[in-house]
Amino acid sequence: MRVCSVVGVVLLSLAVCRPAGGQVVLTGRLAQRRVPGSDQLQYLSAVLAFANRRGGGNQAVSFRTWETHPAGWYRLAGGAGNYTVVFSTPSHFMRPIVMTNLFTRAGDVLDRDAAPRADYAVFHQAAWDRKAGGGYYQPFVAKGTGVTHVGFRVAHDGVDGGGPGAQDMLVSIHRAGDGPAATWPQVGPTGLVVQVDSGGAKSYIWSVGWHSGEVPLTPGRTYAVHIRSKKPGGVFQPFWRPTADRASRCWRVGAGGGGGFVDRQLWMSVGTDGDGLLLPYHKRVHKEFVKLTRYGRKWSQTYVARGRSLAAVILYAATSGVQPRIGRQRVAVRIRRGGPGGPIVGTEKIAVGSGMYTGDASWGAFGAALAPGDVPLTPGRTYAVQFETLEHYQTLHGFVNAKGQVSDDRPGFNPYRKHPMDGYGGGRAYFGGEAVDYDLDMQIIEYEFAAPDWAHAVDATNLLSSGKMEPPAAGPKSPRKADPPWRAFTVEGKAAHRRLAQRPGGTNLFLRLAEAAGAKAVDGGWVQRVEGLTHLETYRLSGRVRCSWIADDRRRCLVGHDPTGQAADPRAKTIVWTALPSVHGVFVRHRVVPIRPVRSSISVWLRGRAEVSPVAPFQADFDDFALNRVRTDVPDGP
């Protein structure tokens, strides 16, 4: 989507301002390195971005990354909450990106860049084959388990360059070996790229795709992408770059056949499974907006799941020309087991549109992102993805388009069909409850692994020192003893700070705050400051607490955190306290809502506060505390 510079200035100014009210802003840029090891970046424009908060009842927010400066830039603004974001361009070469567990609070502005995963990525466009070739094999070492995307760029299409002519091309994956490239065995089906038309000013990127599982790979093994003209004897000229790496040299097929290795790498991107995402229903012929279906309120498409949970759905569609643009319209997305009449599985999501608007026509895509576990799936089982418009009289009535036509108040949308050469085969589309003889043009993204508790997923590394309350390890001899990681403090009264061993056994250590002899009150504890953090991430604090009294107005065990990182004043208003426990005499697990540092540090406070009672002593125990970075990637294992 091309945006004029005036609008660009306005949007960029919004990105650097703090959002009003309870709003948050997710922003950044999408890019890949132009060549491995280079600092130069290939910015990824015209990529669709959809973000949903976890749970039902929240509609998605959308964006399309900029093609003008700053290229690859996105901005998603919405209410505070836990977001899942998907970046995808189903009709192009980019492997989807899914970010999870983006916990936000009112006023947050998170500037996060992102890059898609690729087994091979070279975007060098300063040179090309000066002589037309009959085909090219580009080797790559597999990182993933199956190819889903290949993108390439040609300087001349081999037909007429800058003229109106074009040719179809074929792409296949082969297991590289000894001998001529023509003897390398093919893996999976051949992909079709239609109407390749490049030359002169037409420097387009062409691409092709496969469903997950269609082109299986063995990670660590060398394969090659074979590109050639569909027409026998056809030629073309790709962009490439010199290389001294013999393992990545391409095999060039001459215009009359034969050929051999040349010291060049092709402009190409190869995306594969193996990143925790699967694409059971994908665009294989990468051509958009081929043919419409018909206008209606409800459409469905059945398919066979491969993963354990739904991650995203993107449907190509158009809306009525006498109604608001597609970016103002929404559809409910429901997953039904077995077919369009089956029971709903998991959480219903509200997708929103993103696309083009001319004032009297609007087309693009509806999309929604789902958190792991929102919609659990069983691999091999058939499901129906159902879309139903949420628009109604109130949202449509009174709209007038650029031609002066008034809305007809008929809610609905018109999906696009898959390309005729890209039938799905494992399912079918339904108009309402009526089966039709084509498939809907869409992309389904799944999580490969189940993770029903993913909102609590964290890195394994504990950022706290002495989280098990063990004494600090002895260091090299020095005249001054190192400060302990947990620093004791007293607010008022008398307090006894102790490190004890749990009985019986005596192996587990914990910290205890107890009343001192003759004290009438006790208020104190320990604090630890953790540095080297970042505002772009959130961190989860957890631990075990045991107290000789349940929390009441006179006695309580407190766990606090200060996102400013200050560790000097236990009375500071910036500390967020939680009073515990709900049951006395046993260790209770406590887990804090993810914390976002104001800058680069967080302080953790463990505190006991009580009036001394003649009935029973006051003791507050703390054990097994951890501060872990919240995971924002996707599940990578069962």
Phi, psi and omega in degrees: 000120181271133183238136181292157186297329180296313177297323180301318179297318181297313183294321179295325178293326177295324185295332183263355178267150176288135181293150182281156174059225182266018185280158173228159178231127172253122185217173181151195179223150176257130181199158171231158174292139180297320174218153181305132178084355182272153174272349178284141187243145171261105182282142188255105183259167179059030176267132179282138177233128176230137180227132176233143169282153183296145179091180181265171175085359179244123180279153182292161167244152188222163176200165174228119188302146189289145171265332176271178182292133356276117182301143179080006184277143176226158177210116179242121182239136180192191179284162180291150179158192180263111186260146162245133183236134174243134171245123181206150174225081191304335181264017181219186195277352190282126171295133182301152173243133175235125174254135181239168173053042173274083181287124182232152174234161185310130178093353181293138169234109185251114181259092185242122173276160181214153178221136177287157178277138178214140176281334177214133180209107176227119183237048181269124187235023182266353181211158179208166178294116184284350179235130183299136178248162181270354179167163184215141174245119179252110179290152171207154177264125184291130169259327184261187186256357179183140181282135175237339184218138167223130175237147179208168183220133180241142178281332181213131184282357178083359181253292180214016176062249184282000182277189185278352184286159180206164176219150174281148180231158182243144178228132179219160181249135184229149176275113184291147180202198178281162177087180181298151182299330180297343180266356182288127185292141180279145178243119178079178183283163177277137178265152182247132173243116188266142170055052176291119185224096182225157180139146183064234181281350184272077182260069185275161172259132181247151185204169182208158182218169176220152171294152174303135178094345181287326182236080184289143178235158170252113182306137181093348181266154181267131177234176178218142173267124180255122178244133177204167177285143175292327180280127178305132180084359179293149181228166177194175182228110181272159168287145177204177180219151176295149177214144175260358180276106184297330183289340183250011177294143177272156175262120181260127175265128180291165180300331179256012182104185181069215178112191181179184180292142171231153184280062182219151171243136181282151166295112187195152172228137178233117178252141185223160168294172180113002179255013181093357178246151176228151180237082182288338181224107192226161170278119179262323171265112190274068175231130185265155168054054184282305183206135179281163177264258172205160187281132179191175183274333188217132175226153178220157174218126177269152178201170180253123183288149173242333183260189184255350182198146181280136181253320182195155175224132177229121183243125175284131185200166173234158177240169183298143179287348179253026178226167180305156181303161185298331178293347178257004183246156186223154172226144172281136177248118179237142176253122181245135181282129174092322183172182184296344177258004183281174180291148178288138179250128174070207188266132173287140179243155176253112177272154178234156182274159175209128181171203187266150178214125181254002182102333176221014176203146181211132180211160182163237183209149168261139181213153176212146177247140183236143177281153176306129179093347178301316178229094179289144182231159173244118180304138179089352181265148180273135177229158173245128172268116185250133178242129178223130182298145176255001181284157185204185184307315185296325183271346184249329189295134175091354179291139178233126182275185186294340179266004181084009179279135182268144180306140176272002176062023178259099180293146178161182179203168186228099180292159172268152175276155169297155176302143181305332179268013184229049176292146182281310177089328182263008180192191179204164181267156179226132173262107192064243175252009185263124178288142176239167188262035176210173180248153180280145180278106185202172175229132176245128179244133181237156168276130182293326186244148178282141179206072185295339181250032188296335179299342179254010182290133180221162172296155182287335186288125175275118182278350174278146171271144179054046178295333176272009178066022177285152177294153180299143181295144180294131180255187178298150182298135179209157181294336182244128180288136181294146177290142178291153180295325176262113181264124181286146175219154175231130180271310179199168181070201179242136181224144176252118179262123185223152166246122186235162174257134181293133176251146357282169179105308176072019181261327182274131180258149176210163177262139180232130170255121184229163178287138178277159181300131177080004182280146174262343179207159179221136178203107181184188180166216183224153177223146175221134178258131179247123183249177178078021180266182179220145179294340182282348180245161171245158186225139182253127178262133179217159178179180179243138183230137175225137182222151179281355176224148170285159183296128174216192186283350182244342183218132179199151173255128189240137170242128182228159172219146179238110183291348176280342180088358181294140184228024184253332189236104179291349178266001185300139181288348180279349179281132176260116185255146171234127180271132182223169351257181178265350176218138186261157172087355178227154177289130179245130178284133179234133181228126187266146172305139184311140185254132173252119180297145174294321177228266187228015181211159176222141172250142181247130185240129174243123192216143171239139182216124185199156165270133182294135181245139176286347184284314182206149180290156175262126177221130177240122185247143181228135183207154169055055179265144181215147170236115185236145175291134178288134179284131179245007177269204181247159179303135183243015178185166181291000000 
